Amino acid sequence: MLLAGRSHLRIGIPRALNLYSTNPFFSAYFEALGIPARNLVYSDVTTDRLYREGVRRSSVDPCFPSKLGIPHVHNLLFTHHRRRPLDLIFFPMIDALPPALPGTAASRSCATVTATPEAVKAAFRKEGDVFADLGVRYLDPIVDLSDRRMCERQMFLALADVLGLTPGENERAIQAGYRELEAFWAQLRGQAREVIDGLEAEDRVGIVLLGRPYHDDPGINHGILDDLQQAGYPVLTCHTLPTDADLLERLFGDEVAAGAIDHPLDISDVWKQSYSENTSRKLWAAKFTARHPNLVAVELSSFKCGHDAPVYSTVQRIIQDAATPYFCFKDIDENKSPGSVRLRIETIIYSIERYRHDVLLPHRRRLRLLEQHMAEAERRLRAEVGLAAG
């Protein structure tokens, strides 16, 4: 009965927190079990209205992205469920993320972010059980995406009774989830490489967002990234920076050869024993940006972020020691001042243009002259060798 009902099951998923970087895993998992993609229903993109309608259930957490958990579940229940009923809401407590960098101590998620789905559940059960009243089941299992065997067990325990799962099909769905997650990010990294190649060919400048996955949400970043892209500066994120061997060799090869680092993705030279995955990625993205002349850094950090605060000075030092332009919006929260944000964006645009004209273009001209001289010297040498041989 449960197996037959999967094709009609409708699952609500909040568009929030680390689901911004991990959702391809969960969507592929559910689809591999026979749940149609159209029945995976996501909450709307964050807006001021969405936030105000849902936040009335209150949250004392100072972290704005975490506070958004309640409004996004509210949106699923009182907007999407009313349009067409949902059977359950799936909001996993992602305890650890897939590790991307070698040599780090762990790849944990922020504890506040991890626990947010449980706090959301409590908010909707504080004065009666809203889920029960609306006939919607709420699932928030702990999931460790850094350990495939553990993840497989956690997802089976959470969903076996709901979906009528067998261990075998759960295992296959887990494998499908990881394949899709890896393919998704590989595709974006490929696109990012094309962008970087274009910047180099055209002597243009791009921006690397030093932030967390949920800073892609325009309701959290206050539209800053859209404004910068509309001004002509493509924005790359920590997760999308390409890791092609030739590019890594160009940027990090000398340091690896000198023994300063063990691997191009190594961050032990700037941060020892890192255990927070998104923090580790942010630090490596700062290193990448500092070494590439066509990239500048914009750092976004949310108010009272306990993982960002310890690395503020480290990120800034990595970027500025390389004479790379660095801009930051720290302690952003639900309050937005359009005037001050616009002024800062205009300042950033002006500074990037000065960097391009005063630093990047002269550097490129010198490189091209050097390449021309080397090519001419090689041509002459070949000619002389040919004459001598004759």
N, C-alpha and C positions, 0 to 999 in steps of 0.2 A: 504493500500500500504506500509506504513512504517513498520507495523507489519510483513508483508510477507518478507520484505527486511532485517530483522534483521539477518537471517541466513547467509547472504552474506556480512554483514557489517564488515569492517576491521578497528580495532581501534589500533592506535599506543600509547604506554605508555612508557615514559622515565624511564629508570632504574636509578633513582636518588632520593636523599634526603629522606623524610619520607615515600616514597613509599616502601623503604626497610623494613619497619615494618608494613605498612598498606595495601599493595597491595592485600593480600588475601581477604580483604573486597571488594575491587573494582572488582577483577576478578570474585568473586562469584556473585556479584551484576549483572554484565553483563551476566554471564552465566545463571543466573536465569531468565533473560529476553529473552533467546533464542539465544544469540550470542555464537557461538562455541568457545571453548578454543583456538583452532588453529587460530582463527581470532583475538586474542588478541596478538598483536605484540610488543615485547619489544626491546628497543634499546640495543646495544651490551654492554658488560661489559667495563668499562672505561679502555682505554689504552692511551699511549702517542699519538698515531696516531689519535685516535678518538678525543682527546682533541685539538690537533693542527689543525685538519681540521675544527673543529667547532668554535674554540675560535676567529677566525679571525673576527667574527662579533662583537667582543669586549665586555668587561664587566669591569666596574671600581670597582666592588665589591671585597674586599680583601678576602672574604670567598671562598676558592677553591671549596668546595662542591656545593656552589650556582653558581659559575661560570660554573660548569659542566652542568647546565641546558641547556644552549645554545648548546654546543656540542652534547648532547644527542638528542635534538630535531632535530638538523642538521643531525645526523646519521639516524633518522627515515625518514626524508624527502629525503635525497640524497643517502641513501643506501637501506633501506627497501622499501620505496615507489617506487624507481626505479625498484626494483626486481619484486614487485607486488603491485599495487596501494593501498594506504590506503585511507579510507573515512574520518577519523578524527583522531586528536591527542588529547588525554585526559591527562591533566596535572593539577590536582586539587590543589588549594591553601588550604592546610590542616591547618586550623586555630587552632584547638585543637585536642588532641589525646585522645584515651580511657584511663581514669584514672586507674592506677594500685595500688596506695597506698592510704590508708585512711588518712584523716586529712590534706591533702595538700590544699592550697588556690585555686588552679586551675590546669589544665593540658594543658596549652597552648603550642603551637609550637613556635619555634624561629621566630620572625617577618621577618627576612631576608629570611629564608627558606620559610615561608608562601608566601611572595610576589614574590619569584623567578619566578613562571610561568607567572606572568604578565610582569615582566621585559623581559622574553624570548619572549613573544608575541611582545613587542615593538621592540626588536632587529630584528625580522624578518619582521617588517613593517616599518622600518626606511627609507629605500630607495625603496619604492614600497612594495606591499603586496605579499610576497613569498607564503603564504598559498593559496591565491586566484589564483596566477599564476599556482600553482601545482594542484589546485582543491582539496585541503585538508582543512577541517574545523578544527579550533583550539578551544578547550574548556578548560577553566581554572576556574571553579566555586569555590567559597569559600565553604569549607566543615568543619563542626564542628562535629568530630567523638565522642566528649564527651557527646553530647546531641542527642539521637536517633530521637526525634521528629523534631529537627531542621535539622539534617542531612537528614531526609526523605524529608523535604520540599525543602531543597537546591538542592538535587539531582533531584527531580521532576521538579523544575523550570528550571534546566540546561538542562535536557534531554527529557522532555515531547515532545517538537516539533521535536526533532531529531529522537526519537525512536517511537513516537506515543503512549506514555505511558498513562495508566489510573492510577488514584491514588491507586487503589487496588493492581495492579501488582507491582507498585513502592514500596508500603509498604511491600509486600511479598519479593521482591528482597532485600530490606534493611535488613529485618530479616535474609535472607539467608546470606547476607554479614557479619553481626555480628556473626552469628553462625560459619561461616567458619573461621573468624579471631580468635575467641576464641578457636576453635578446633585446628587451626594451632599452636598457641603458647602453648596450653596445650600439644600437641604432642612433641614439642621441649623441653618443661620443663621436660616431662617424660624421654626423651632421656638424658637430662642433669643429671637427678637424677641417671640414670644408670651409667653414666660416673663418677659421684662423688662416688657412691657406689664402683665402681671398683678401684678408686684411694685409698679409705680407705682400701679396702681389700688387695691391693698390695703395700701399703705404697709408693704410687707415688704422684707426684705433678701436678696439673692442673693450668691453667691460666684463670683469669677472665679479659676480656677486659672491661675496664672502658671507654666507648666511646658512640658515638651516632649511630643510626641505619646504617647510610651511611658509617660508618667506616668499615663495612663488605666488602665494595667495594675494591678489590685489587688495583685498580687504585688510591684510596685515601689513603689506609694504606700502600702503597708501598711494598706489599707482606710480611710485617712483620709477620702477623698472620700465613701465610702459612709456613714461615721459622720456626716459633716456633713449629707448629704442626708437621712438618717433623722431628724436633729434638726429638719428643716423648712427647710433652706437649699438651694435648687437651685444646682447647680454648673455653670458655663459654662466652656468652655475657650478658649484663645487663638484656635483655629481656628473656633470657632462663634459668635463675637461678631458680631452683625448689622451690616451695612453699608448699611442703607436710607438713602436720601438725606435724609429728614426727620430721622432720628435723628442722623446725622453733622452736619447743619446745626445742630441744637440743641446738640450737644456741642463742635463744633470751628468753627462758623461764624464766631464773633467773631475767632478767631485767624487764620483764613484771610483775613478781611476786613482785619485789621490788618497782614497781611503777615508774621506770625510764622512761618507755615508756608504752603507752596504748595498743599497738598491735605489733606483730613481724614485721609488715611492716611499722611501724611508724618511720619517720625520724625527728620528731620535736626536738629530743635531739641534733641533729647536725645542723639543718637548719630550722629556723622558717619561716612559711608562704611561702613555696615554691609554685610557680605558673607555673614553666616550667617543663613539664612532663619528658622530657629526662634527665634534670638535676636531678630531684627527683629520677629517676630510677638509675642514676649513683651513687648518694649518698647512696642509699640503697644497691646497689651492693658492694660498698666499705665496708659498715658495714658487709654484709654477708661474704665477703672475709676475713675481719679482724678476724672473729670469727671461721673460719674453717681452721684447721691446714694444710690441704692438698691443699690449694689454695693460690696463690700469685697474685698480681695485676700488670697489664700493662695498663697504661692510655694513650689514644690517644686523641689529641685535635688539631683542625685545626687552622691555623693562624688567629688571630684577632677574635676568637670566643667569642662574648660578653656574652654568657651564661656560658661558661666554666671558664673564667677568675676569676669570683668572688669565685668559689669553689675550685680553685687549692689548696690552703693551707688547706682547710677543708678536702678534699679527702686525701691529703698526711698525715694529722694528724691522721685521722681515721685509716689508714693502719699502719702507723709507730708506733703509740701508742700501737698497739697490737703486735709489733715486727714481723710483717709480711713483707716479701720482697715486695718492691714497685719499679716499673720502669715506666718511662714515656717518651713519644715522644710528645712534645708540639710544637705548631705552625708549624705542617706539612702542606705543600702546594704542588704546582705542581712541585717544584724543588726536585730532588732526587739525593742523593749521595750514590751510591751502596756500596762504600767502607766503609763509616762511618756507614751506616745502618748495614752492615754485622758485623763490629767490635762491635757495641753495642749489636747486637743479641748474639754474642759469649760471651760477658760479662754477659748478662742476663742468658744464659744457665749455665755458670760457677757458678754464684751466686745462682741459683736455686739448683744446685747439692750440693753446700756447705750447703745450708739451709736443704736440705733433709738429708744429712749425719750427720750434726752437731746438728740439732734441731728436725726434724720430727722423724727420726728413734729412737733416744734415748727416745723421748717422748712416742712413741708407745711401746717401750720395757718396760718402767716404767708402762704404763697402763696395759700391758699384765701381768706383774708380780703381779700388784695389783689385777687384776681380778682373777689370779690363787690363790693368798692368800685368797681372799674373798670366792672363791669356796671351797677351802680346809677347811676354818673355818666353812662354812655352812655345809659341809659334816660331820665334827667332831661334830658340834652341834646336827645335826640330829641323829647321832649315839648315843651321850650321852642321848638325850631325849628318844630314843628308849630303851636304857638299863634301864633308870630310870623307864620307864613305865612297863618294864617287871618285 
